[in-house]
Amino acid sequence: MKKSFLTVLLALVAICSLMANGGKEISVQETPAATPAPVVEEKVEETKTLTYADGTVLRMATGYNSKKTGLSFDADTAGAGVELAGVMYHAGDLKPTWVEVQNILNIKIEDKYQGNSATNELKYWVEKLNEVDVVSGNATSLVDYGEKGSFVDIAPYLDMMPNFKAYLDSNPIVRLSITGNTSTGAIYFSPYFDGVNDIERMPLMRVDWLEKLLDGEGAFTAEKCGKLNAAAYEPYMPTSGKVTVETVNAEGTGTFDLTKDYDKAGNIVAVMNSALAKGEVSGVEAVNMLRDYIDAAYNGYYGTKRSDLFAGQNAAWDADELVALLRCVVANAYTLNGTDTVQGLFSREDANNQRRVDLFRFAGTLFGVRGLESRQDYLYFGADGKLHDARQEVATYEAMERMNAMAKEGLISKSFVDSSAETSAKMLENDLGFMSYDYNQTQTIMNATKLQEGEKYMAVMVPVALWFDGTDPNGVYMRFTESWRSVKTDGWALSKAGIGDDTDKLYAALALIDYAYSEKGQILMSYGPDVFIKTNADGSYVTFNFNGKAMPEIADVTEELLWKLTSGNYTNFARMYLGSTLSFAKSQAFEYQCTHAVGKEGAGKISVAIGLGTIKHPELAVCDNMWYTSIPTTLPTTKVETDTVNTYTELQAQFNQQKGKVNILCDQIAKGYTLEGCSSAEATVKTVSESWGGAQYLFIKQGAWDRDLKYYNTISK
């Protein structure tokens, strides 16, 4: 049964978690407990509490990915001193969240963090782990070194960590994602969630442009317009018949069945392509074609507010309708921005591979392809219960062919096609770009910082596509997003060499992890200390309804500092100044409050659709229909298996998602098939599977999952 992050969060209120504080046992609510029994160190199962000496020192080489996002203030961030809620902080001072951790747990933190990414931080310390007690690392390496004896296996201590244990029990895929050895059940690191059980990326549009083109009585007219380019994109949706999709009503109070009537309206791409085959089609003519299509296909349902097909609570758009819209956008630049150029789809940084990959992720959502936004490589579970690799599926490359057809028509930004340095900031600031696929909070903040009054860059509904989830052999027309938050690939581990035989250090470190998963701990790791949260006269939190649950409101001083210090960027403010959201579990409730009003509007509609079940997504549980099970972030491959996978260098190199690297899916969108042996979808699958080690890779991963599932079946009984 699905349990959301917030359901688990509030359920933990009922859990009385014994924590350590100055050698005394206290509950999560900090109520004094009875005098602790003597600790028996020889056998973990003989003690159920975590007790340690006052002021136990933890040497922590932990942070996010730079000096600015560590436990302590760096010189650049602190400057001559930065005041937060009446307290002055200087370079070297612990950030507020970690001052609070010290106070609550009665420990002393020594910050050893070097300011690297998790991967490089571990590389720095791996030969001198005796100098640290807790260290950041990427999950694969932490498991690898854990199996070699470098890190503490925390699984035997779970009964002493009731909050952490409850969280894992409620989210089986989380437990499996961090299980390093299915024979022993070893867990070598605490997981990190940048939000959990929530949507991650969303389609974003200049909705003011959308409304300008589609809304209103009568025919669309324009003083000046361009013309459509030669047709390259062919229909994805049907060209005849009817398609019915479950849709949220305009009020957001329920759902109804909405029909796309192709017999009456035709397929809009086919209609436009037919007109292009006969001669030129102007931007004005294209807009009126799309308007007429919407009126006919939906039997007048959207009325004169045709933009609701894309941006309304009752939106029901699909890939073909988007292509028709993009054609209208690109051909009506003068109406939209007063120039002769508008870019359709773009990525945040068209020259940065790490951002370019968002376009092939979006392709998966548009054309019903799994694995393109996987939590691990390109893996997903098929309805057959087996692992599949999107890199070895014909449908993946067929989706890229469709994206390439869009590029040929000029519907994807020129800077993406030629990998130039233009960024979304310039696109939006200069009214050059229409649509992207990205994070809502960080991008819609540009409504306040980059856009002018009346301009509106907003998240819009997830599109309808044909998905093969196994419930119908012909597929199901529905909305599905694979962009679903789960365990990240980084975590914090306890150094065996650093902790040694010091039970105080061990229990203090375990207490830190457990506290982070308590109700209060999750709030601290998300919001920072209580001074940054709005409280009532009695000291209780002022709350608001977030996804149906009561969550704390941020204090006025928090919002003031957010804008003053980071121009409204929640993530930067939390990590650089509060010291929160560096690891463990982050609630999206804080981020939501820091989202621009326009961002809240779009995300709110998507949230309603998710809540009412019209947007489906992977689950953090082992589902009866495995197609809906989220792939674990890591799988328990042996060292030999991991070393073998690492020999498939071409497989890794050609599908890299990092900055400065190569990804052939991005290249295919921009240029089509260019690599030798990759001249078609079928040929590319054959090359990936047989020449680049794909088949062997999938065999190894399938074996690891089989072990994972067998282990899950033993612990779930």
DRENLUM-778440 format. One line per field, with one value per residue (C-alpha): residue in one letter; x, y, z. Coordinates in steps of 0.1 Angstrom, whole numbers. Layout:
N
type c(A;...)
X c(X;...)
Y c(Y;...)
Z c(Z;...)
% end
This chain:
717
type c(M;K;K;S;F;L;T;V;L;L;A;L;V;A;I;C;S;L;M;A;N;G;G;K;E;I;S;V;Q;E;T;P;A;A;T;P;A;P;V;V;E;E;K;V;E;E;T;K;T;L;T;Y;A;D;G;T;V;L;R;M;A;T;G;Y;N;S;K;K;T;G;L;S;F;D;A;D;T;A;G;A;G;V;E;L;A;G;V;M;Y;H;A;G;D;L;K;P;T;W;V;E;V;Q;N;I;L;N;I;K;I;E;D;K;Y;Q;G;N;S;A;T;N;E;L;K;Y;W;V;E;K;L;N;E;V;D;V;V;S;G;N;A;T;S;L;V;D;Y;G;E;K;G;S;F;V;D;I;A;P;Y;L;D;M;M;P;N;F;K;A;Y;L;D;S;N;P;I;V;R;L;S;I;T;G;N;T;S;T;G;A;I;Y;F;S;P;Y;F;D;G;V;N;D;I;E;R;M;P;L;M;R;V;D;W;L;E;K;L;L;D;G;E;G;A;F;T;A;E;K;C;G;K;L;N;A;A;A;Y;E;P;Y;M;P;T;S;G;K;V;T;V;E;T;V;N;A;E;G;T;G;T;F;D;L;T;K;D;Y;D;K;A;G;N;I;V;A;V;M;N;S;A;L;A;K;G;E;V;S;G;V;E;A;V;N;M;L;R;D;Y;I;D;A;A;Y;N;G;Y;Y;G;T;K;R;S;D;L;F;A;G;Q;N;A;A;W;D;A;D;E;L;V;A;L;L;R;C;V;V;A;N;A;Y;T;L;N;G;T;D;T;V;Q;G;L;F;S;R;E;D;A;N;N;Q;R;R;V;D;L;F;R;F;A;G;T;L;F;G;V;R;G;L;E;S;R;Q;D;Y;L;Y;F;G;A;D;G;K;L;H;D;A;R;Q;E;V;A;T;Y;E;A;M;E;R;M;N;A;M;A;K;E;G;L;I;S;K;S;F;V;D;S;S;A;E;T;S;A;K;M;L;E;N;D;L;G;F;M;S;Y;D;Y;N;Q;T;Q;T;I;M;N;A;T;K;L;Q;E;G;E;K;Y;M;A;V;M;V;P;V;A;L;W;F;D;G;T;D;P;N;G;V;Y;M;R;F;T;E;S;W;R;S;V;K;T;D;G;W;A;L;S;K;A;G;I;G;D;D;T;D;K;L;Y;A;A;L;A;L;I;D;Y;A;Y;S;E;K;G;Q;I;L;M;S;Y;G;P;D;V;F;I;K;T;N;A;D;G;S;Y;V;T;F;N;F;N;G;K;A;M;P;E;I;A;D;V;T;E;E;L;L;W;K;L;T;S;G;N;Y;T;N;F;A;R;M;Y;L;G;S;T;L;S;F;A;K;S;Q;A;F;E;Y;Q;C;T;H;A;V;G;K;E;G;A;G;K;I;S;V;A;I;G;L;G;T;I;K;H;P;E;L;A;V;C;D;N;M;W;Y;T;S;I;P;T;T;L;P;T;T;K;V;E;T;D;T;V;N;T;Y;T;E;L;Q;A;Q;F;N;Q;Q;K;G;K;V;N;I;L;C;D;Q;I;A;K;G;Y;T;L;E;G;C;S;S;A;E;A;T;V;K;T;V;S;E;S;W;G;G;A;Q;Y;L;F;I;K;Q;G;A;W;D;R;D;L;K;Y;Y;N;T;I;S;K)
X c(0;14;25;37;67;44;22;53;65;33;31;64;47;35;69;86;122;149;177;209;214;243;244;206;180;153;125;122;100;129;110;133;133;142;178;194;205;242;253;264;288;296;262;242;209;213;209;180;192;220;238;271;291;283;302;312;331;321;346;325;338;302;285;268;292;313;327;296;274;291;283;302;303;330;348;329;295;301;321;328;299;264;234;207;177;197;228;260;280;315;337;344;312;288;256;224;211;243;245;211;221;250;226;199;222;248;276;306;310;344;339;365;347;370;343;342;314;305;327;357;353;355;385;402;396;397;434;430;396;411;410;372;341;315;322;302;304;286;265;283;317;304;290;322;344;318;322;359;354;359;325;302;273;244;218;224;216;182;163;182;172;133;128;152;138;102;111;128;99;74;95;107;125;145;156;166;183;207;212;248;248;217;233;239;214;243;236;267;253;223;204;198;165;162;125;108;77;70;73;106;108;78;70;73;57;54;17;11;22;1;-30;-22;-22;-51;-77;-105;-135;-132;-102;-66;-50;-15;2;31;40;63;55;58;89;86;70;93;73;46;16;22;-15;-43;-55;-90;-113;-117;-94;-108;-86;-94;-90;-93;-123;-116;-124;-100;-126;-129;-123;-142;-136;-126;-127;-104;-125;-102;-131;-145;-113;-86;-51;-38;-3;-19;-41;-11;11;-16;-18;20;20;-2;19;30;12;15;18;-17;-32;-15;-29;-64;-60;-50;-79;-104;-90;-93;-129;-138;-117;-130;-166;-162;-153;-125;-146;-126;-101;-83;-50;-65;-59;-22;-22;-55;-63;-83;-55;-53;-26;-5;27;10;-9;24;41;13;16;53;48;25;49;79;59;45;76;66;33;50;82;84;113;116;129;114;129;105;119;152;172;185;220;220;258;259;253;241;212;208;197;165;152;155;139;110;109;101;71;59;61;55;91;103;139;148;144;153;167;196;212;184;168;131;109;87;52;69;86;121;146;148;174;160;193;184;148;138;111;138;154;120;112;146;137;105;125;150;120;110;146;145;114;131;110;140;163;192;215;206;212;246;255;261;264;230;212;176;182;190;161;136;152;153;119;135;124;89;92;116;114;130;126;97;109;143;130;97;115;125;90;103;139;139;105;84;49;23;48;42;65;46;45;18;2;20;10;-12;8;4;20;24;20;8;-29;-38;-18;-27;-14;-32;-36;-28;-5;26;58;90;104;97;119;136;169;198;231;250;250;269;289;305;342;353;389;378;353;374;363;348;312;305;314;295;263;265;268;239;218;224;211;181;172;173;145;123;94;114;146;131;117;152;169;144;136;166;161;127;138;133;98;66;53;21;22;24;55;37;42;19;10;-5;-20;6;-6;-33;-10;-3;33;51;51;84;90;89;126;133;115;132;167;158;154;181;208;199;174;146;166;154;180;210;196;190;224;246;231;209;229;198;190;226;216;189;152;140;104;92;69;97;105;69;65;96;81;70;32;32;53;28;-1;13;27;-6;-25;-1;-3;-41;-39;-14;-37;-67;-48;-48;-10;5;41;65;60;86;72;73;41;20;25;62;60;50;78;106;140;163;189;216;216;238;263;294;328;335;302;309;344;329;303;331;348;319;334;316;282;291;308;281;253;270;248;276;289;315;306;288;253;242;205;211;231;204;179;201;217;200;219;256;276;288;266;238;220;185;167;172;208;215;199;220;252;245;235;262;292;290;282;246;233;259;253;216;223;244;218;190;210;215;178;169;190;175;140;148;162;131;108;127;124;89;74)
Y c(0;34;56;91;108;130;102;85;118;123;86;89;112;81;66;71;72;70;93;102;135;140;104;105;88;110;106;124;149;154;140;126;89;65;59;39;3;-5;-7;-42;-37;-73;-81;-54;-72;-70;-32;-12;23;46;61;80;106;143;162;131;144;134;143;148;149;155;181;185;194;225;245;267;237;221;220;252;286;292;326;335;328;343;373;396;380;371;377;351;356;378;356;366;338;339;317;284;286;257;266;269;234;218;240;227;191;196;210;184;154;169;161;181;183;188;198;180;185;194;208;181;162;130;109;131;136;99;97;123;104;68;63;81;71;69;107;109;93;102;107;115;92;79;48;24;32;33;-3;-14;-1;-13;-48;-44;-36;2;13;2;-20;-2;-29;-48;-16;-9;-20;8;33;32;62;51;15;28;48;18;-5;20;24;-10;3;27;-3;-23;8;9;-28;-36;-73;-95;-124;-103;-75;-50;-13;8;43;65;75;110;123;156;153;119;104;135;147;161;177;193;208;246;270;308;306;342;334;303;324;350;324;302;322;345;348;347;341;348;377;392;422;401;365;339;305;269;250;219;190;164;153;127;119;100;99;83;100;86;71;84;83;88;98;104;141;163;187;224;230;203;185;153;135;128;111;135;123;133;129;123;113;148;169;148;147;182;172;154;184;208;184;180;218;220;195;218;250;275;278;311;314;329;301;275;291;291;254;246;266;249;215;221;232;202;174;183;192;228;218;243;272;303;293;269;274;252;222;227;248;242;220;201;199;169;177;152;152;160;189;202;199;219;245;248;253;282;296;296;310;339;354;389;386;370;390;416;399;374;346;325;292;264;237;245;231;252;252;241;237;216;179;177;199;188;154;169;169;131;128;149;126;97;115;127;93;67;54;41;42;77;92;62;64;41;43;36;7;1;-29;-42;-55;-89;-83;-83;-55;-36;-11;18;19;-15;-8;2;26;48;55;59;86;103;101;121;146;149;156;184;198;196;218;244;235;228;257;263;265;229;217;233;231;268;286;302;294;295;326;344;327;339;373;382;366;341;307;291;258;235;205;213;219;240;261;271;279;297;320;338;352;375;380;378;383;415;421;401;375;340;310;282;244;228;194;161;150;121;93;57;36;-1;-9;-44;-38;-37;-54;-24;1;27;64;81;105;90;105;87;118;106;114;86;78;99;83;98;91;93;64;57;50;19;31;65;52;22;6;39;30;67;77;48;54;92;87;62;86;114;92;81;116;128;104;114;138;166;156;156;191;203;188;205;238;244;254;266;302;299;284;304;295;302;319;285;276;252;254;274;250;249;222;206;176;170;172;199;211;241;275;293;324;359;362;331;345;378;362;339;368;389;363;340;359;335;303;279;252;277;293;261;245;276;294;271;240;220;196;184;148;126;133;167;176;196;216;242;245;248;279;295;289;320;324;314;283;274;277;253;228;229;217;189;180;178;155;132;132;123;96;110;113;79;74;48;36;31;-3;-37;-36;-65;-49;-44;-18;6;-3;23;9;9;36;10;-28;-52;-62;-80;-65;-89;-78;-41;-45;-63;-36;-10;-27;-18;16;23;17;43;68;70;75;98;125;146;180;179;143;127;114;98;104;142;139;120;147;173;156;122;90;97;69;39;9;32;39;30;21;-16;-13;9;-16;-44;-23;-14;-49;-69;-46;-23;-49;-40;-76;-86;-54;-62;-98;-87;-62;-87;-111;-84;-76;-112;-114;-81;-94;-127;-108;-85;-115;-128;-95;-86;-118)
Z c(0;-9;20;12;28;49;60;74;89;109;118;136;161;178;181;214;203;230;222;241;258;282;292;299;279;264;240;207;225;250;279;306;308;335;345;318;323;320;284;273;245;236;219;202;208;246;246;232;240;227;256;254;274;274;247;227;197;162;134;104;68;55;33;0;-28;-20;9;7;14;44;81;88;72;46;42;10;25;59;47;76;94;85;109;109;132;156;158;141;123;110;89;107;128;126;107;127;120;133;163;171;165;190;216;212;212;236;212;199;161;145;109;87;54;25;3;-24;-41;-22;-46;-42;-5;0;-23;-1;32;21;30;63;77;111;112;107;123;97;60;28;-2;-32;-24;-47;-32;4;-1;-18;11;36;23;27;64;62;74;102;93;110;103;136;155;139;170;188;161;162;140;112;114;111;80;63;72;57;25;13;-18;4;25;-6;-21;9;15;6;11;8;26;58;53;58;56;53;50;59;28;15;0;-17;-11;-13;-27;-47;-83;-93;-127;-145;-179;-177;-202;-208;-201;-210;-246;-246;-236;-262;-290;-280;-259;-270;-293;-330;-352;-342;-361;-360;-375;-386;-385;-399;-415;-405;-416;-437;-418;-403;-373;-380;-357;-325;-313;-334;-366;-363;-336;-301;-270;-235;-206;-169;-162;-131;-134;-136;-100;-88;-68;-87;-120;-152;-185;-213;-249;-278;-309;-339;-361;-357;-355;-371;-357;-355;-367;-397;-404;-404;-424;-450;-454;-456;-484;-504;-498;-472;-438;-420;-382;-381;-401;-378;-347;-361;-372;-336;-321;-345;-336;-299;-303;-324;-307;-272;-284;-272;-236;-232;-247;-253;-226;-249;-230;-203;-225;-216;-184;-167;-138;-164;-189;-212;-238;-256;-277;-310;-295;-281;-315;-330;-303;-307;-344;-336;-311;-334;-363;-343;-327;-335;-316;-286;-282;-309;-327;-356;-333;-305;-294;-286;-263;-245;-215;-186;-201;-237;-237;-205;-209;-173;-183;-220;-208;-195;-231;-235;-200;-213;-244;-221;-206;-240;-258;-231;-227;-193;-180;-193;-158;-138;-102;-114;-148;-173;-155;-149;-141;-168;-163;-166;-133;-150;-152;-185;-197;-218;-237;-251;-260;-296;-282;-267;-300;-318;-292;-300;-337;-329;-309;-338;-362;-339;-340;-378;-378;-355;-325;-303;-295;-319;-289;-280;-315;-318;-280;-276;-243;-241;-208;-198;-178;-211;-228;-203;-195;-231;-240;-263;-249;-245;-227;-207;-184;-151;-113;-104;-75;-88;-123;-115;-92;-124;-124;-97;-109;-147;-161;-164;-151;-169;-180;-166;-166;-150;-145;-167;-165;-173;-208;-219;-236;-245;-217;-217;-179;-186;-178;-215;-243;-265;-239;-218;-226;-193;-175;-159;-146;-139;-123;-88;-58;-40;-24;-39;-48;-19;18;51;65;99;97;115;118;131;157;167;199;212;220;229;193;178;197;192;155;154;176;150;122;142;153;117;110;140;134;150;133;98;105;117;87;64;80;103;140;155;153;115;119;128;162;183;217;234;213;190;153;131;103;69;47;25;4;30;61;86;82;98;83;78;100;85;92;71;40;45;46;17;-6;9;7;-22;-43;-33;-41;-14;-20;-18;13;31;23;24;54;75;70;63;34;33;39;54;45;33;33;3;26;32;-5;-14;8;-8;-43;-63;-64;-101;-93;-66;-90;-115;-90;-70;-101;-106;-69;-71;-102;-83;-53;-74;-92;-127;-127;-119;-108;-94;-59;-31;-25;-41;-61;-74;-108;-108;-136;-109;-85;-83;-92;-61;-64;-59;-62;-42;-68;-56;-61;-90;-106;-101;-115;-145;-151;-150;-179;-201;-208;-240;-224;-197;-220;-246;-221;-196;-179;-165;-175;-203;-212;-242;-243;-276;-268;-267;-298;-316;-307;-321;-351;-356;-359;-363;-347;-366;-359;-347;-380;-367;-335;-341;-351;-320;-297;-312;-308;-272;-263;-281;-287;-257;-230;-225;-224;-198;-178;-176;-167;-137;-126;-129;-107;-81;-81;-77;-46;-34;-38;-21;8;9;10;41;60;50;65)
% end
